Amino acid sequence: MPIQSKYSNKQVEQIVDQLIDVLTQQQAPVDLSLMCLGNSITHILKEHVPENKRQAVAENFSKALVQSVK
């Protein structure tokens, strides 16, 4: 059963496009882009996810990332 997102595809695509635009404007190579995005994810987890849930959220995120590149 597919997962239903509470966010529209349009909203997600707009934000992703803005993130990609910033990386492109900065001419960030792949490794720097991944570092910046990874640091952003860490920041979001630390600032917005309760400490007792961070590990589980990070693991679920990493599983979803691996699945998305298969």
Secondary structure by P-SEA (a helix, b strand, c coil): cbbbbcccaaaaaaaaaaaaaaaaaacccaaaaaaaaaaaaaaaaacccccccaaaaaaaaaaaaaaaac
